[in-house]
């Protein structure tokens, strides 16, 4: 029973984060932001280097940092050198 409660809690949190990302998406002004948001919605984890629609690694890192500030995504790895982001 406790496992079912935990799964429900995790699913609710995930749904809230997806809604948050969808709400924030129109406010993002970066070129290629729409494609980048679609990657976050379709993948479990996203490396900034995979956000090729943003045209540079620096822009991708800044985009991910901005999404964290807005509370739409979170950093999953806890490392400074290689980071993965996800909902």
C-alpha positions, 0 to 999 in steps of 0.5 A: 500500500505504501508503494502505491501512495509513493507512486501516486505522489511521484506521478502527481509531482511529474504532472505538475512539472509537465504543466509548469514547463508548458506554462513557461514555454511561451515566455522563453524567447530563445530561438529554437526554444520550442524544439528544446521544450519538446525534447524535455517533454519526450525524453527522460533526461536531456544533456545541453549538447542535445539541444542543437536547436539553440545553436550553441552549447553556451546557449543550451546551458543558459537555457537549462539554467533558466528553466531551473530558475523558473522551476520547470526542470531540475538538474539530475546528476549533481555534477559540475562537469556533466549535467543532465536535466529533466522534468 
